[in-house]
């Protein structure tokens, strides 16, 4: 099966690509992450993925949009539900691009992270697949998360400390500050 794989970052892609290739799927990566901020974080994550894709012979399609304003405009009124917009935006673009390019299905490396809202992500991706007329390939990659992180550190790939949006960075910072104050 030809799978168009949305990739959030190089470390999350390691085991997803490995597992899909082990199942004899033909995988093409897709970079579209307008949620990642600030710009230098966006840039270093994209460059890490480009280098990794070259190293493993992965075709990579890049939708190079640094979308600070668009992202903030859509999530500012309801920060607690920002993930819904984030998933919807990235998954829909992935599905549209996959269909346009003639892929059999689409998926996302977000499915490996135990920190993502897995059920919400799957629900959104399944719905979008039906709306856009292209199958969503689902596999629960979470059991391989820590193995993928270990490999990513050994390579070494750039390892980020938050999901990407500036609000998740704030939560990480405030969480660390809270731990220090206890």
C-alpha positions in Angstrom: 0.0 0.0 0.0 1.2 3.5 -0.8 0.9 5.6 2.4 1.2 9.4 2.6 2.5 9.9 6.1 2.1 13.2 7.9 5.3 13.7 10.0 5.3 15.9 13.0 9.0 15.5 13.7 11.9 13.2 13.0 12.0 11.4 16.3 8.3 10.4 16.1 8.8 9.2 12.5 11.6 6.7 13.3 9.5 3.7 14.5 6.4 4.6 12.4 8.4 4.5 9.2 10.2 1.3 10.3 7.0 -0.5 11.2 5.2 0.5 8.0 8.2 -0.5 5.9 8.4 -3.8 7.7 4.8 -4.4 6.5 6.0 -3.7 2.9 4.2 -0.3 2.7 5.6 2.3 0.3 5.9 5.4 2.6 6.2 9.0 1.5 6.6 11.6 4.2 4.7 14.9 4.4 5.8 17.9 6.4 3.0 20.3 7.3 3.2 21.7 10.8 2.0 25.3 11.0 1.5 24.8 14.8 5.2 24.7 15.6 6.5 27.9 17.2 8.7 29.8 17.6 10.3 30.0 14.1 13.7 28.6 15.2 12.0 25.6 16.7 10.0 25.1 13.4 13.2 25.4 11.4 15.3 23.0 13.5 12.5 20.4 13.5 12.1 20.7 9.7 15.9 20.5 9.1 16.2 17.4 11.4 13.5 15.7 9.4 15.0 16.6 6.0 18.3 15.1 7.1 16.8 12.0 8.5 14.7 11.5 5.3 17.8 11.7 3.2 19.6 9.2 5.5 16.9 6.6 5.2 15.9 7.2 1.6 12.4 8.6 2.4 10.7 10.7 -0.2 9.5 13.8 1.5 6.9 16.4 0.4 7.2 19.7 2.2 4.4 22.1 2.7 6.6 24.7 4.3 4.2 27.0 6.1 5.2 28.8 9.2 1.7 29.5 10.3 2.0 31.5 13.5 -0.8 34.0 12.8 -3.2 31.4 11.2 -2.7 29.0 14.1 -3.1 31.6 16.9 -6.2 33.2 15.2 -7.9 29.8 15.2 -7.0 28.7 18.8 -6.9 31.9 20.8 -10.5 31.9 21.8 -10.4 28.3 23.1 -6.9 27.3 24.1 -8.1 24.3 26.0 -9.4 22.7 22.7 -6.5 23.9 20.5 -5.5 20.3 19.7 -8.8 19.7 17.9 -8.0 22.5 15.4 -4.4 21.5 15.2 -5.3 17.9 14.3 -8.0 19.0 11.9 -5.8 21.4 10.0 -2.8 19.0 9.6 -4.8 15.9 8.9 -7.1 17.5 6.4 -4.1 18.9 4.4 -2.5 15.5 4.5 -5.6 13.7 3.2 -6.2 16.3 0.4 -2.5 16.0 -0.7 -2.6 12.2 -0.5 -5.6 12.0 -2.7 -4.3 14.5 -5.1 -1.1 12.6 -5.5 -2.8 9.2 -5.9 -1.9 7.5 -2.7 -3.8 4.5 -1.3 -4.1 6.0 2.2 -2.8 8.5 4.6 -1.6 8.4 8.2 0.3 10.4 10.8 3.3 10.0 13.1 1.1 11.7 15.8 -0.2 8.2 16.4 3.0 7.2 18.2 2.9 9.7 20.9 1.4 8.9 24.3 1.2 12.6 24.9 -1.3 13.2 22.0 -5.1 12.9 22.4 -5.1 9.6 20.6 -8.9 8.9 20.5 -9.6 12.5 19.3 -6.9 12.2 16.6 -8.2 8.9 15.3 -11.8 10.2 15.3 -10.8 13.3 13.3 -8.6 11.4 10.9 -11.2 8.8 10.2 -13.9 11.4 9.6 -11.6 13.4 7.3 -10.7 10.3 5.3 -14.4 9.7 4.7 -15.0 13.4 3.8 -12.1 13.6 1.4 -12.6 10.2 -0.1 -9.3 8.6 0.9 -8.7 5.9 3.5 -7.1 6.7 6.8 -4.6 4.1 7.7 -4.8 3.4 11.4 -2.3 1.6 13.5 -1.6 2.2 17.2 2.2 2.9 17.2 2.3 4.0 20.9 3.9 0.7 22.1 7.0 1.7 20.0 7.3 5.3 21.3 10.2 4.8 23.7 12.1 2.5 21.4 11.8 5.2 18.7 13.0 7.9 21.2 16.0 5.7 22.1 17.0 5.3 18.4 16.5 9.0 17.8 18.8 9.9 20.6 21.5 7.5 19.3 21.3 8.9 15.7 21.3 11.7 17.1 18.2 13.5 16.0 17.0 16.8 17.4 14.8 16.0 20.4 12.2 18.7 21.2 10.7 19.2 24.6 7.1 20.0 23.7 4.5 19.1 21.0 5.2 22.2 19.0 2.7 25.0 19.7 3.7 27.9 21.9 1.0 27.0 24.4 2.3 23.5 25.0 5.7 25.1 25.5 4.2 27.4 28.1 2.5 24.4 29.8 5.9 22.6 29.9 7.6 25.6 31.4 4.9 26.2 34.0 4.9 22.5 34.9 8.7 22.5 35.4 8.4 25.7 37.4 5.7 24.2 39.5 7.8 21.1 40.2 10.8 23.3 41.3 8.5 25.3 43.7 7.2 22.2 45.4 
